Amino acid sequence: MKFTFKYNKNHTGQITTAHGVIDTPAFMPVGTAATVKAMLPEAVAATGAQIILGNTYHLMLRPGAERIEKLGGLHKFMNWQGPILTDSGGYQVMSLSKLRKITENGVVFQSHLDGSKHELTPESSIDIQHKLGSTITMSFDECTPYPATWEEAKKSMEMSMRWAERSKKAFISRPGYALFGIVQGGVYADLRKASIEALTDIGFDGYAIGGLAVGEGQEIMFKVLDEIMPYMPENAPRYLMGVGKPGDIVGAVKRGVDMFDCVLPTRSGRNGQAFTSYGTVNLRNAKYADDPEALDPGTISEASKYSKAYLHHLVKSGEILASMLLTAHNLQYYQDLMKKLRQAA
């Protein structure tokens, strides 16, 4: 089974992998620590999700890539048979570690769990993802912070491109598995275009856009996409990392993006917030305490069988069922959105 991408030139496509087919545009629920929080794998699949995301940084620290490998790989470990994309760990190193030192070789950092010292390099990141058995491996990069000057973004992007080349050399190619490069360059179109050129020269199975949705706002994000999407290869999946809100996704699909991931639907569900066909509902609000209406007749989910009053009660009481129902509902809402985008193309 080869890794292939069929692009229909109407913002839809199909990615074929060793672990199944992904219809695009696609949204990947985030399963950071080998679990989509508050969800059974079967329940995730039931929403229509065809691929999930795991996290190299978290899994290397706990339970460890070697342990997962000995137990049969991430698919078997978490009982998810579909494709799994793992991010490289670079973003978490930057955002979570207590202390870190970036050099040309990689990043030395302290674990956010116990302060122990670790090093991630392009080679070790690719090796960890190989041990996990990732269907789609991400190259190791530095996520350029926002705001950053042109000079800072250039220096960061150029190092990420050198790391991308090392990632490609370290990747063990197998039928049905893929390696994606990550476009960096901050909000600067010339740097982004240079990054795309460097990555296409190296040659990847897919191309991600990193370093957006990091505080720059939707207007700037769309402006960057408008400037760079015409230069992104059409014969490979294009993945906007860490995005996002429903409006962000719709706008990005219109601009030619194929894949998305974000913690928003799952994290919001655990915090009492539901995405509905009539807007976002914060079930912590007291106004829902006596509301007998169903959550959202427009989204078929278990949560929609209950009144907003009952869901408000669960949220305010800290009941686990609140997280389960609202997470499943939000993931269903997101997958329904992706299906509508595919049908409308």
C-alpha positions, 0 to 999 in steps of 0.5 A, a space after each residue: 500500500 503506497 502513500 498517495 494523495 489524490 487532489 480533486 482541484 475543488 478543495 477535496 481529496 483522498 490520502 491513502 495510507 498503510 492504515 486507511 484512507 483519509 478524505 480531505 479536508 480532514 480534521 484530526 482530533 488530538 490524542 496527545 498522550 495516546 488518548 483523545 481525552 474523555 473518549 473511547 477510540 470507538 467513539 472517536 471513530 464514530 464521529 467520522 474521524 479517520 485520523 488522530 494526532 499523537 505527540 512525540 514530546 509527551 509520549 517520549 517522556 511518558 510512557 516512553 517510545 521504547 515501551 510503546 514499541 515493545 508493546 506493538 506500537 502506538 496503534 496497538 497500544 491505544 487500540 486505534 487502527 486508523 492513521 496516526 500523525 505524530 508531531 515532532 515535539 518541537 512546539 511542546 519543547 518551546 512551550 512547555 519545558 522549564 529550561 531549554 537550550 537551542 543549538 544547531 544540533 537540536 534542543 536540550 530541555 527539562 521535562 515539565 513532569 519532573 525536571 529531568 534533562 532530555 535532548 531532541 534532535 531531528 534524528 532522535 525525533 524521527 527515531 521516536 516517531 518510528 518507534 511509535 509506528 506513526 503513519 505520518 511523521 513530522 520533521 523536526 522544526 523550531 516553531 517561530 514565536 510571534 511576534 518575531 522580527 524578520 531577522 529572527 524569523 529568517 534565522 529560525 526558518 533557515 535552521 528549521 530547513 537544515 533540520 528538515 534535511 536531517 529529518 529526511 535523511 533519518 526517516 526510514 521509508 516504508 510503503 504507506 507511511 509518510 514524512 511531512 516537512 513544515 513551512 516556517 517563516 513567521 508572518 513574512 511572505 518572502 521567508 515562507 516562500 523560501 521555506 517552501 522552496 527549500 522543502 520541495 527541493 528536499 522532497 516530502 510526502 506532505 507539507 505542513 504550515 507551522 508557526 500560525 495560530 500562535 497569537 497573530 489573529 485570523 486576519 494575519 493568518 489568512 493574509 499569510 495563507 493568501 500569500 503562500 498557498 499558490 506556492 504550496 505543492 498541489 500533488 501533496 497534502 497541505 496541513 495547517 498545524 494547530 488550527 483551529 476555530 470553525 471560522 478559521 477552518 472554513 477560511 483555510 479550506 477556501 484557501 486550499 488547506 487539506 488537513 487540520 488539528 486543534 485541541 479546541 473541541 476536546 479542551 472546550 468540551 472538558 471546560 463546559 463549552 459546546 460548539 453548536 449549529 447556532 453558535 458556541 454555548 458556555 454551559 457554565 452560565 447560570 442562564 442554562 440552569 433551568 433551560 429544558 431545551 436540547 443542546 443542539 438538534 442540528 448535531 446528532 450526538 449523545 449530548 443532544 439527547 439531554 437538556 441544557 439544564 442537565 448538562 449545566 448541572 453536570 458541568 457545575 458538579 464536575 461530573 466526568 459525564 460532562 466531559 464525555 458528552 461535550 467532548 463527543 459532541 464537539 468532535 461530532 460538530 467538527 467532523 460534520 463541518 468537515 463533511 459539509 465542506 467536502 460536500 460543498 466543494 
